[in-house]
Amino acid sequence: MVNVRYMRGLVKMMDSYGPMGDINVSKVDVIISTEVLFPPTKQELPTPEKGVLQSIGKTLIIDLQRSEEEIYADIGKNARYKINRASKRDPITYHELTAPTDEEIEKFVAFFDGFSKHKKIQKANVGRLKGLRDQDSLLISYVMDEDSHVLCYHAYLKTDTYCSLLHSASARFENSTMRNMIGRANRFLHWQDMKSLKKMGHKWFDFGGLFIDASAADEKNINQFKEEFGGRTVDVDKRFSSYSIIGHLVVFLFWFKMRKKPEFLRAKVI
């Protein structure tokens, strides 16, 4: 289990990854606990305590306990072609940061925040990433072109047994040739990440979530991209617990905003 404390505005947050254990809840407003139900975990979830907000999402996982050849063979033919072309013909290089400095984290966040603004998604939290880094629970990887421009970035949570994709961002180009190369570079980056994380001893690679009932074009494209890598779909049990007046308000507001989302509706029936 990995626990990380950080601030989101004035709210004292804690993220907890893995099966819930004993947690020191002092000086915490909200705890978000996330458990990916890896095999052979039974897909039977206990009812959360009263006052705890629960969502049941889905994610795609890759079994890293197999050989590289077996993992690669499960990747779709089109994705394999793009990975192979990127590695042999595109002028790109792979880099990873297993113990990123504050400056390297801030550089990643600046890149991601530009991407998130374009995509209208939540920004990265510097304190959260630094807290994970301080526990040896953060990996940042990226691909650069021949002019040392970053084309795409990934940030992962690392636990003793698995890794989860926290953030993924790509550079924006109007030029179709560059857009195509970035698409290949992103697939190449995922594959290099899988190989590296496997060598580190991780058993599972988690793509960080799938959209349930994807309807928007962007959601469908993201799901399809991840599914190119094979793997299997499993549930993700996420719970939001409050431990202060501020925490109660934050969780209530979050419920009000998200109550009609598929992952929260699933939690009511599973």
C-alpha positions as CSV (number, residue, x, y, z in Angstrom):
1,M,0.0,0.0,0.0
2,V,1.2,3.5,-0.9
3,N,-0.2,6.6,0.9
4,V,0.6,10.1,-0.1
5,R,-0.4,13.4,1.5
6,Y,-0.7,16.6,-0.4
7,M,-2.7,19.9,-0.6
8,R,-5.4,20.7,-3.1
9,G,-6.1,24.3,-2.5
10,L,-6.9,24.5,1.2
11,V,-7.9,20.9,1.5
12,K,-5.6,18.4,3.1
13,M,-5.7,15.3,0.9
14,M,-4.4,11.8,1.1
15,D,-4.4,9.2,-1.7
16,S,-4.1,5.6,-0.7
17,Y,-3.3,2.9,-3.3
18,G,-3.9,-0.9,-2.7
19,P,-5.9,-2.8,-0.2
20,M,-7.0,-0.6,2.7
21,G,-5.0,-1.0,5.9
22,D,-4.4,1.0,9.0
23,I,-4.0,4.7,8.1
24,N,-3.1,7.6,10.3
25,V,-6.0,10.1,9.5
26,S,-4.7,12.9,11.6
27,K,-4.5,16.3,9.8
28,V,-6.4,14.9,6.8
29,D,-9.7,16.2,5.3
30,V,-10.3,13.7,2.6
31,I,-8.8,10.3,1.8
32,I,-9.2,8.8,-1.7
33,S,-8.5,5.1,-1.6
34,T,-8.0,3.2,-4.9
35,E,-7.8,-0.6,-5.2
36,V,-7.4,-2.2,-8.6
37,L,-9.0,-5.7,-8.4
38,F,-6.2,-7.7,-10.0
39,P,-6.6,-11.5,-10.5
40,P,-7.2,-13.6,-8.6
41,T,-9.1,-11.0,-6.5
42,K,-12.8,-11.9,-6.5
43,Q,-15.0,-9.2,-8.1
44,E,-17.1,-9.1,-5.0
45,L,-16.9,-5.7,-3.1
46,P,-17.9,-5.1,0.5
47,T,-20.4,-2.4,1.2
48,P,-18.5,0.8,2.2
49,E,-19.0,2.3,5.6
50,K,-21.8,4.9,6.0
51,G,-20.8,8.3,4.7
52,V,-18.1,6.9,2.3
53,L,-18.7,7.7,-1.3
54,Q,-17.8,4.8,-3.6
55,S,-17.3,4.4,-7.3
56,I,-16.7,1.2,-9.3
57,G,-14.7,2.0,-12.4
58,K,-12.9,-0.1,-15.0
59,T,-9.3,-0.3,-16.1
60,L,-7.1,-2.3,-18.5
61,I,-4.3,-4.3,-17.1
62,I,-1.3,-6.1,-18.7
63,D,0.3,-9.2,-17.0
64,L,4.0,-8.4,-16.8
65,Q,4.8,-11.8,-15.4
66,R,4.8,-13.2,-18.9
67,S,7.8,-13.0,-21.2
68,E,8.4,-9.9,-23.4
69,E,7.6,-12.0,-26.4
70,E,4.2,-13.0,-25.0
71,I,3.3,-9.5,-24.0
72,Y,4.3,-8.1,-27.4
73,A,2.4,-10.8,-29.2
74,D,-0.8,-9.6,-27.5
75,I,-0.4,-6.1,-28.9
76,G,-2.6,-5.4,-32.0
77,K,-0.9,-5.7,-35.4
78,N,-1.3,-2.0,-36.2
79,A,0.2,-0.9,-32.9
80,R,3.1,-3.3,-33.3
81,Y,3.8,-1.9,-36.7
82,K,3.9,1.7,-35.3
83,I,6.1,0.6,-32.3
84,N,8.5,-1.1,-34.7
85,R,8.6,1.9,-37.1
86,A,9.2,4.3,-34.2
87,S,12.1,2.3,-32.9
88,K,13.8,1.8,-36.2
89,R,13.0,4.8,-38.4
90,D,11.8,7.7,-36.3
91,P,14.5,10.1,-34.8
92,I,13.3,9.6,-31.2
93,T,14.9,8.5,-27.9
94,Y,13.4,7.0,-24.7
95,H,14.2,8.4,-21.3
96,E,13.0,7.5,-17.8
97,L,13.3,9.2,-14.4
98,T,13.1,6.7,-11.5
99,A,14.0,9.4,-8.9
100,P,13.0,12.7,-10.6
101,T,14.3,16.0,-9.1
102,D,12.0,18.8,-8.1
103,E,13.0,20.6,-11.3
104,E,12.2,17.5,-13.4
105,I,8.8,17.1,-11.8
106,E,8.0,20.8,-12.3
107,K,9.1,20.5,-15.9
108,F,6.7,17.6,-16.4
109,V,3.9,19.4,-14.7
110,A,4.4,22.5,-16.9
111,F,4.2,20.2,-20.0
112,F,1.1,18.3,-18.7
113,D,-0.7,21.5,-17.7
114,G,-0.5,22.9,-21.2
115,F,-1.9,19.6,-22.5
116,S,-4.6,19.5,-19.8
117,K,-5.8,23.0,-20.6
118,H,-6.2,21.9,-24.2
119,K,-8.1,18.7,-23.2
120,K,-10.0,20.4,-20.4
121,I,-8.9,17.9,-17.8
122,Q,-7.6,18.3,-14.3
123,K,-4.1,19.6,-13.8
124,A,-1.3,17.6,-12.2
125,N,-0.6,18.2,-8.6
126,V,3.1,19.0,-7.9
127,G,2.8,18.1,-4.1
128,R,1.3,14.7,-4.9
129,L,4.0,13.8,-7.4
130,K,6.8,14.9,-5.1
131,G,5.2,12.9,-2.2
132,L,5.2,9.8,-4.4
133,R,8.8,10.5,-5.5
134,D,9.9,10.7,-1.9
135,Q,8.6,7.2,-1.3
136,D,10.2,5.8,-4.4
137,S,6.7,5.4,-5.9
138,L,7.0,7.6,-9.0
139,L,8.3,7.0,-12.5
140,I,8.3,9.6,-15.2
141,S,9.2,8.7,-18.7
142,Y,9.3,10.6,-22.0
143,V,10.3,10.5,-25.7
144,M,12.4,13.2,-27.3
145,D,13.0,14.0,-31.0
146,E,16.4,14.7,-32.5
147,D,16.1,18.4,-31.5
148,S,15.6,17.5,-27.9
149,H,11.9,18.4,-27.9
150,V,9.7,16.3,-25.7
151,L,7.0,14.6,-27.8
152,C,5.1,12.7,-25.0
153,Y,5.3,12.2,-21.3
154,H,4.0,9.5,-18.9
155,A,3.9,9.5,-15.1
156,Y,3.3,6.3,-13.1
157,L,2.5,5.3,-9.6
158,K,4.7,2.4,-8.5
159,T,3.8,-0.1,-5.7
160,D,5.6,-3.3,-4.7
161,T,3.6,-5.3,-7.2
162,Y,2.0,-3.1,-9.8
163,C,2.3,0.3,-11.6
164,S,-0.6,2.6,-12.6
165,L,-0.5,5.3,-15.3
166,L,-1.3,8.6,-13.5
167,H,-0.8,11.1,-16.3
168,S,-0.1,11.0,-20.1
169,A,0.5,14.0,-22.3
170,S,1.5,14.6,-25.9
171,A,2.9,17.7,-27.7
172,R,0.4,19.5,-30.0
173,F,1.3,20.0,-33.6
174,E,-0.8,21.1,-36.6
175,N,1.6,19.3,-39.0
176,S,0.1,15.9,-39.8
177,T,3.5,14.3,-40.2
178,M,4.4,15.3,-36.7
179,R,1.0,14.2,-35.3
180,N,1.5,10.8,-36.9
181,M,5.1,10.5,-35.4
182,I,3.8,11.5,-32.0
183,G,1.1,8.8,-32.2
184,R,3.9,6.2,-33.0
185,A,6.1,7.7,-30.2
186,N,3.3,7.4,-27.6
187,R,2.9,3.7,-28.4
188,F,6.6,3.2,-28.4
189,L,6.8,4.9,-25.0
190,H,4.1,2.6,-23.6
191,W,6.0,-0.4,-24.8
192,Q,9.3,0.8,-23.4
193,D,7.6,1.5,-20.1
194,M,6.2,-2.0,-19.9
195,K,9.6,-3.6,-20.6
196,S,11.3,-1.3,-18.0
197,L,8.7,-1.9,-15.3
198,K,8.8,-5.6,-15.9
199,K,12.5,-5.6,-15.3
200,M,11.9,-3.7,-12.1
201,G,9.8,-6.6,-10.9
202,H,6.3,-5.2,-11.2
203,K,3.7,-7.9,-11.9
204,W,1.0,-5.8,-13.4
205,F,0.8,-2.7,-15.7
206,D,-2.4,-0.7,-15.2
207,F,-3.4,1.8,-17.9
208,G,-5.1,4.0,-15.3
209,G,-8.7,3.6,-16.2
210,L,-11.2,3.1,-19.1
211,F,-14.2,5.2,-19.9
212,I,-17.4,3.3,-19.1
213,D,-20.1,3.7,-21.7
214,A,-17.8,5.9,-23.8
215,S,-19.9,8.2,-26.0
216,A,-17.7,11.2,-26.9
217,A,-15.2,10.7,-29.7
218,D,-12.2,11.5,-27.4
219,E,-13.4,8.9,-24.9
220,K,-13.8,6.2,-27.6
221,N,-10.3,7.0,-29.0
222,I,-8.6,6.8,-25.6
223,N,-10.3,3.4,-24.9
224,Q,-9.4,2.1,-28.3
225,F,-5.8,3.2,-28.0
226,K,-5.3,1.4,-24.7
227,E,-7.1,-1.7,-26.0
228,E,-4.6,-2.0,-28.8
229,F,-2.2,-3.4,-26.2
230,G,-4.3,-6.4,-25.3
231,G,-4.7,-7.2,-21.6
232,R,-7.9,-7.7,-19.7
233,T,-10.5,-5.4,-18.1
234,V,-11.0,-5.4,-14.3
235,D,-12.9,-3.3,-11.8
236,V,-11.4,-0.4,-9.8
237,D,-12.8,0.2,-6.3
238,K,-12.4,3.9,-5.4
239,R,-13.7,5.4,-2.1
240,F,-13.9,9.0,-0.9
241,S,-13.8,9.3,2.9
242,S,-14.1,12.6,4.9
243,Y,-12.5,13.3,8.3
244,S,-13.4,17.0,8.9
245,I,-16.1,19.6,8.3
246,I,-14.1,20.7,5.2
247,G,-13.8,17.1,4.1
248,H,-17.6,16.5,4.5
249,L,-18.2,19.5,2.3
250,V,-15.7,18.5,-0.4
251,V,-17.0,14.9,-0.6
252,F,-20.6,16.1,-0.8
253,L,-19.8,18.6,-3.6
254,F,-17.9,15.8,-5.4
255,W,-20.9,13.5,-5.1
256,F,-23.2,16.2,-6.3
257,K,-21.1,16.8,-9.4
258,M,-20.3,13.1,-10.2
259,R,-23.5,11.3,-9.0
260,K,-24.8,10.5,-12.5
261,K,-21.4,9.3,-13.8
262,P,-21.4,5.6,-14.8
263,E,-18.8,4.5,-12.3
264,F,-20.9,5.9,-9.4
265,L,-24.1,4.4,-10.7
266,R,-22.3,1.0,-11.0
267,A,-21.4,1.2,-7.3
268,K,-25.1,1.3,-6.4
269,V,-25.9,-2.0,-8.1
270,I,-22.7,-4.1,-7.7
